[in-house]
Amino acid sequence: MSVLNRSTLRRLKTLHQIPSVWEGDRRRLSAGMAQSLESDTQEDGDCIVWLDGVEGMVRAMDMVTSETGPEAMVRALLRAMEYPHSPAKPARPQKIIVRDREVQFYLRGILQDLEIAIDYVPELPLVDELFRSFQEMSSTRPPKLPPEYVELLEEKAQEIWEDAPWEMLADHQIISIEINQWDIGTLYASVMGMLGMEYGILLYRSLDSLKRFRASVLAKESFEELEEAFLGQDCLFMTFEKAEDSFDEDEDEDEIDLSDLALSEIGPSFGNVHPLEGMRPFLYEEEAIAVYFALEALHRFFRASHRQLSDDKFPSLTKRFRIPTPPAVEPKQTLSVKVETVPEVAAELFNMAQLAADDEDEEEFDDEFDDEFEDMTVPLRDDLIPKGSFFSLGMMTWERLDLLRQTAEHYQPKDIAAAGEGLPVILIQTSRPKAKELIEKIQGAGGLKGVCFNPGEDPEEGDLYDLGILQTENGNMYLFGEFTGDDPVHIEARRKWDQRCQKTKGYCGVIIARGLKGASKGNPQLGDMMALFEARSLSSEELGLGMLQLIPQFGFELE
C-alpha cells in the first residue's frame, strides 16, 4: 500500500482542523449522467465525491474510470482538504464517514497520522441526495436531436458525406441559404474538410459573426483567446466524427483521417454555438428543422453544381429549390429555398488570411533565414517523411501508371519511354493530412529531383545500412528509409529496383498515398494515391556523400 510522504503529512497537519464530519463515496455513473456533469468521460465511469456534512457543500468531486484504484479516493480527499471547491476554505476534518468497509480500512492506514477519525456507516444521506439530483439532471436533459428528426438528419448527413463538398470547396468559399422561416433569414455555410482535419458544415446566422470569428482566429494566439473566439460564434453546426463503437484501444483519435474510413464507421454530430449560450451539443425542434432544410438545399445544390464547383474558380451561382416538409413533420408545407455562392465574401476572407500570413512571414524572417542556413550546412535531413509512414520499393505497370497520371491530385511528369514490365516506384503511405503536407513540402522545394540509395554505417556496432534518400530540386537531401545491409527482403528488392531502373534508362517514381489507418494500409488503391513524382534514379557517386556514419541523437552524417 502506498503511503503519504512525510513532507505531505507535515503540510496537511498545518491545516486548521474543523469540527466537521465529511462524507466520502465512489459510485458508478452512467454516460448520460456524466454528460450532464459535462465530464470528459464518454463511457460509464465512477464519480468520487467528498461532502462537508455540517456545511452541506461539495468540497471535491472527480470522475475516474472503473479500473482506477483506491488511490483516487485519497487524491480527491487531499484536494478537498487543500484546494476545496469555492466557497469552502482549506481545512482538515475531525471525522470522515464512508459506506464501504474496505475504503474505511484503506483510509485508516493512509491517514493514521492526521488525527482524523474514520468510521463506517451503512448510508450516506447527503451523498444519496447529491446522486439523486444527478439522476434528475440526466433524465431532464434534452436529447441531442428531437426524436422525429433523428433519422431525417442522419440521412441528410450521410448524403452530405457522400457529396464530399470539401473536395470542391475551401472553408472561406461561403454559400448562402435563404430560408426565411423559424426566425432565420439567411444562413451562411462554410465547408470544413479540405485540409483533412475536421469535416462538417458550419451554418452562420450572419455574415458579421462569420467575419468576426475569422478575424479573431487570425489575430489570437493563446489557447484561451482561441477558445473565446470559438465560443463567440453564432452558428448551427454539423460535424462528422468516428463512431464511438469503432475505436481501437490503441488508436490515436488525432491521427485519424475520416476520409480513410468506411461510411459505417462515421457518425454526425449536431449543435449550436452562441456568444451568450456557449457551445450546446444538441438542437431544439426549430433549429433541427432549419438544419434539415439547409442540408437538403445544400445537397441539391452540390448535386446540381458539381461540375462548376469542381473548377479551381469559385463562380457566381444561384439556384432555387422547392423543398417539402418531411413526412414526420407538421405542419405540411413546401418551402422555396434560395442557394447561392458568395464570391465577394470568399475573396474578402481569403485576403484577410493572406494579410495575416504575410505579417507572420515578416515576424519569422529571421527563423526562415536560420532554416535556409541550416539547409546549406546539413548534408542529410530526416524531417520530410512523416513519422510512422509506411514505405516500400516496388513497381507499377505502365497501364496502371497511365491511370494514376490522370487521377493523381498532383503529378510531376518526366519524358519516360515505357520499357520493361513497369516503372520502379517508392511508395510512401501516411494519413491524408500528412500526405498533403508532404506533397506541399516537395512542391515548395521545386519538386523531386531524384531517388538514391547510399551506404551508411554504425561505427559503434559495426552495422552497415542502405539509406534511401530523396533529393529535391533545391538540392536538399532527405532520408526516407534505413535498411540493414543483411536484410534479405531488402536485398532482393534493391536488386529488382536496379534492374528496372536500367530498363527505364534511370527513371523512377515516388507515389504518396493516404490511408495509413484504413483498410488499404500497405496496399493503397488508385483512389488513395494522391501524388506521383517522376524523377531520376541517382547513384551514390552522383550525390557524392560517400559513406555516411550514424551519430547517436543526430542521425547519419558525413564521415
N, C-alpha and C positions, 0 to 999 in steps of 0.2 A: 504494500500500500504506500502511495506517495504521502509525503509529509510536507508541511509548510516550512519554508526557510526560516531560520531564527530571526533574520532581519525583518521578514514579513510579520512574524509574530510580534516583535517589538513595535513595529509600526501600528499594527491593529490594536495593541494594548493601549496606545496613546489616544485612541478614540474614546470619546465620552460614552460611558455605559448608561443607557437609559432604562427606566423601569417599564419595559415593554415586552410583550410576547409576540414573536414573529411566527407566522405560518408559512411553511415551505412545502412545495409539492411539484411533482413532474407527471404530466398527463398527456395521453395520446390526443393529438389534434388532427382533425380531418383536413384535407387540402382546401375544402371550402371555407372552414374556419380560419385556416392560415391565410387564405386570400383576404378574408375580412379584416385581418390584422395587418394586411399589406406586408406579409412576410415574404422573403425570397424563396422559402421552401415551396417547391412545386408539388411534392408528393406528401402523403401523410407523414407527420413527424411528431415530436414531443415538445410540449411547452413547459418550461421551468418558470416558476413564479415564487417570489418572496414578498409577503404582505406584512405590514405592521398591524397587528390585531388591535392595538389601542387607538392608533390614529386612523385606522381603516383605509390605508393607502398602499398602493403597489410601490415597493422600493426597487425591485429589479424583475425583469422578465426576459426570457431568452427562448429562441426556437432552435432545436437541435434535431439531428436525425435519430432514429430509434436505436441505431448501433452505437451512439455516443455513450461513453462510460459514465460512472457516477461522479467523476471529477467535475462534470459540467454543473452539478448541483452546487459544488463548492465555489466554482468560478462565479456563478451568479450570486451566491451569498456574499462573497467578498465585494462584489460590485454594490450589492445592497448596503453594505457597511460603509465603504469608502466613497462610492460615486452613485448615490441613490438618485432615482428619478425625482425631479423637482415636484413639489416644494420641500421634500424631505431633506434633512441635514445629515452629514456623515455621523454615524453612531454605531455602538455595539449593543445588542440587546441583552437583557438578563436571561431570557429564556427563548428557546426555539421549540416548536411542536411540529411533528411530521406524522403521516399516517402509514408509513412503511417501516417495519422493524429493521430491515437491512440498512435503509438510509439512516435510521437513528443510530445504529451501532457504527456505521461508517463515519458519520459526522462526529460522534463522540471521540473516535480515535484521532480525527484530524484536528478538532478544536479543543482538545483537552486542556491546553494551557491558556485558554482565553476567558476562563471563568464564566462560561455560558452553559446553562442547564439545557439539556436536550431530551425531550420527552416524546413518548409515543401516545397518540390519541386515535381512536377509530375514525373520527370525522373532523373535517376542517371547514367550518361553516362559511368563513369569508372566501376561501378558495372555491368552495362549491358555488357560491353566489357569483363569483367572477366568471367561472366557466359556463354557468347558465347564461350570463349576458353575452359571452362569446357565441354560444349556440344561437341565441336570438338574433345577433348581428348577422350570422351566417344565413339564417332562414329568411331574413328580411332583405338581404342583399339582392338587387335585381339580377336577372340572368344576363349573360353577355349580349344576347340578342332576344328580342321578343319572340316567343315560340313560333308564331306564324311566319316569321321572317328567316328563321334559321336555314331551312332548306333552300329558300329563294336566294339568299345572299351567298351561301356556299356555292350554289350553281353559277351565279354571276361571277364569283371569284375564280372558279375553275375556267370559265370562258375567257376572262382577262388573262389568266396564266397561259392559256393556250394561244391567245393573241400575241403574247410576249412583246408588248409595246416598247419595253426598254431596249429592244434590239433596233428600234427605229428612232426613239426619242431620248434626248438627254433631259436631265431634271429641270433645266432652265427653259425648255421649249413647252410653253404653257398652252393648255387647251381650255377654253371657257365653255361652260354648260349652263345654259339659261333655262331655269326650271319655273320660277315664279309661283311657287307653292310652299306651304308649310313654313312660312316666314323666311324662306330662302329665295333670293332673287337669282343670282348667278354664282356658280361655284367655279373655281379656277383649279384645274387639275395639273399636278406635277407628277411625272412618272419617275419612280426610283428603280434602279437596277442596272443601268448601263455599265456601271463600274463593277458589277458583280458582287456588291457588298450587302445591300438590303433591297428587297424587291417589294413594290407596292404602289399605291396611288394615294397622294395627299390631295384633299379637296378643300381648298381655302375658301372661306366665306367672303373674302375681299382681297383685292389686289394689294391694298395697303398692308394687310397682315403678311402677305407673302413677301413683299419687298422689304418690310421691316425685319422679318426673320432672316432673309438672305444678308442684309446689311449687318445685322447683329452678329451672325456667324462669321462673316468676313472680318469684323472688327475685334471680336473677342478672342482671347487665347486661353484663359484658365478654364478648368472644368466647371467651376461654379458659374462663370459667366455664360458658358455654352449651355449649361442646364437652364439658366434663367431665360436665355433666348429661345430654347426649345419650348419651355412652358408658356412663353409669351405668344405663341402661335394661336390662331383662331381657325381651326380646320377640323374636318372629319377625316378619318383615315382608314385604309385597308392595307395591311401588310401581310406578307407571307413568311412563314417560318416552318422549320422542320417539326413534324408531328412528334409529340412527346413520346409516344409509344414506339417510335422508330429510332431512338437514340441508342448508340452503343455505349457501354460503360466507359470505354477509354477514348471516346470521341470528343475532340475539341470543337465546341459549337462555333467558335470564331473562325475555324478553318474550313467550315462547310460552305460550299457554293451550291445554292439551291438548284441552279440550272443543271447540276450533275445528277440530281435525284429523280426518281420516278414520281409521277403525279400523286400516287397513293401515299407517298412519304411527306407530302407538303400540305399544310393547312393554313387558312386565312385567319387573321385577327382584325377586329373592327374596334373603333373607339373614337374619342373626341378629345381635342386639346383646346383649351380656352385660357386666356390670361388670368381669369378670376376663378375658374374651376380646376385648373391644372389638367393633368392627363387622366382621362377616365377610360378604362378598358372595356366599355360596353356602350351600347346605343339604346336610346329610348325609341318609342314607336315612330314618332315623326322623323327622327334622324334616320332610322332604319329604312323607311320608305323613300326618303330623299336619296340616300346612298344607293338604294336599289335602282331608282330611275337614272341616277348619274352613271352607274356602272353599265346598265343596259344601253344607255345612249353612247357611252364610250366604246362599248363592244361593237355596236353597229357602225360607229364612226371609223374605228380601226379596220373593220372588215371592208368598208366601202372605200377607204382612202389608203389602203396598204401600199399601193404602188407609189403614190405621190409622197407619202411619208417615208418611204424607204430610201429616197434620194438624200444626198448629203444636205440639201437645202431644206428649209422649213417653210413651205409655201403657205400662202393665204388660202384657207379652205373653209367653206361654210356648208353645213348640212342641217336639215330639219327632219326629225323623226317623230311619228305619232306612235306613242307607246301606251298600251292599255295597262290598267292596274292588274296585277296578277290575280289569279282565281281566289286565293285565300284572303285577299284584302278587300275591305269595304271602306267607302262606297265605290261602286264601279265607275270608272271614268277613263277617258283617253287624254293623255297629256301631250301637247306639242312641245318638244324639247329642241332647242337650237344649240348646235355644237359647232364651234369654230376655233381655228388656230389663232394665236395672238402673236404674230411675228415681232411686233414692235416691243412687246414686253420681253420676249425671248432675247432680242438684241440688247435691251437695257440690262437684263440680268447677266448676260454674257459679258458685256462691257464692264459691269460692276466687278465681276470676278477677275477679269483681266487686269483692271487697275489695282486690285488688291494683290494679285500675283506679281505685278511689276514692282509694287512697293516692297514686297517680300524679297524679290530678287535683288533690289538695291541694298537692303539690310544684310543680305547674305553674300554680298560680293566677295568679301574677304575670305569667307569659308569656301566659296567656289574656287577662288584663286589657290587656296591651300590644296583643294582636291586636285586641281589641274597639276600643281607642282608634284603632288603625290603620284599622279598618273605617270609623270615623266621619270620618277625615280624608282618606283616599284615594278620589277620586271613581270611578275605574275600575281594576279589578283584572284580572290575567290568570292567576290561579292556580287556576282552576276546571277548565278543559278540559285533559285530559292532553295532554302534548306528543306530536306525531306522529299525533294523531287525524285521521280523515277526516271532513269535514263538507260538506254540500250543502244547497241550497234546493230544495224540490220540493213535491209534492202527493201525498196519499194519498186514494184514492177512499173514499167513505163505506162501501161494502160491506167493503172491506179494513180500514177503520178499526174497524168493529164487531167484526171478528175479533180485531184487536190489543187492543181494550179487554178482551176476555175472556181472552187468553193472556198478556199482559204481566205480568211479576213485580210491577211497580209501575205504578199508573195514577192520575193526578191528573185528575179529571173537571171539566168545565165544562158549563154548560147551553147547548149549541151546537145550533142548528137547521140541519139539512142544507140547504145551498144551493150551487148551482154544481156543478162536477164533483167536488169533494172538499175536504179541509181542507189549507191550506198548512202545510207542516211543515219544520222544520230537522232534518236527520239528523246525528247525531254518532256515529261508529263508532270504537271502540277495542277493546283487549283486554278479556276478561271481568273480570279483577280490577280494572282501572282503571274499567270501566263501573260495577261495583258501588260503588267508592269515589265516583265522580261522583254516582251516584244518592243515596248516603247524605249527601253534602255538600249537595245540593239539598234533601233532606228535612230535614236539620238546620237549614237556613236558613228553614224554614217552608213550603217548596215554591217553585214557579216562579210569579212574578207576570206577567212579560211578556217579549216579544221586541221589540227595537228596532234600527233602523239609523240611525246618527248620523254626520254628516260629520266628517272629520278631515283634517289637512294636515301635510305635512312642510315647515316653513318654509325649511329649508336647500336642499332640492331643488325646492320648488315643486310637489310631487306632492299630489294630492287622493285621499282614501280614503273608502270607505263602510264604516263599522265596525259589525260585528254584535255586539250587546250582549244579554246575558241579565240580567234583574233578578229577584232572589229576593224573597220576601215580607218579609224583614227589611230591605229597602232596598238591599242590596249590588248592585253592578253589575259584571258580568264580561264581558270581551272574549272572543268566541268566533271571530271572523274578521276579517281585514283585507283588503278588496277594493279594488283600484286603481280609480280613478274612470273610467278609459278602457278597462276590460276589457269587450269586447262580450258575452261569455258571461254575466258577472255583471249587466250592464245589462239583458239580456233576462230573466234570472232574477228580478231585482228588479221589473221591470215586471209579470211574471206574479204575483209574490208580492203586490204591492199590489192588483192586480185581484181576486185570490182573497180577500184579507183584507176587501175591500169587500163581497164577496158573503156572507161569513160574519159580517158586522157586527163586524169587528175581532177575531175569534178565530183562533188558530193553534195549532200544537202543536210540541213538541220530542220527538224519538224518540232514545233512547240504545240503541245496538246493540253487540253483541260481534262478533268475527270479523275483526279488522283484519288478522291474519296468515293467515287461512284462505281457502278458495276463494270465500267470499261477500264478500270485500273490495270495498267500493264498491257492492255490491248485496246487502245483507243480506235474508234471508228472514224470515218472521214468527217462526220459532223463534229467530232471532238477536236479535230486538228485545226488550230486557229492560224498558224503561220507556217510558211515554207520559205526557208532561206537557202537558195542555191549558192554554192561557194566553191573555192578551190580546196583540194586536199594538199596541205603543205607538209613538206618533210621537216624533220627536226633541224636539218642543216640550213633550210631556208629561214627558220626562226632564229637560229644562231644562239640558242640559250645554253647549249652544252648540257652536261649532267647537272640536274637540279638536286639540291640537298634539302632534306627535311629538317627544319629548325623548330623545336618544340615551341608552341604558342604563336609561331609566326607562319607556319606552313612551309612550302617549298620556295627556296631562294637560290640565286646563282651560287655556284660552287666557289 
